[in-house]
Amino acid sequence: MTIVEDALEAWREAERLLDRLTPLDRDHETVALAVASLRQTYQDLTDGMSERTPSVIAASRESIERTRGLLARVHAKVGGSTPPEAA
């Protein structure tokens, strides 16, 4: 899987999780911020004007991995299954 595919998959997973949370849920804002971060990561990676330097790719991978960890913790709290990539 490419980093772009990984970013898109994580972004979609975060959006699905956000849809499951009520706005008053403690984790709603955290997951909403993760969605925004992953959307920005995806856009940074797919923007034809930006350069995919090693530092941009490394920062993107780190952001995706950190967000997958967050999603796994929230999934565990809300009783949903943890996506295999985050386990």
Order of alpha helices (4+ residues) and beta strands (2+ residues): alpha-alpha-alpha
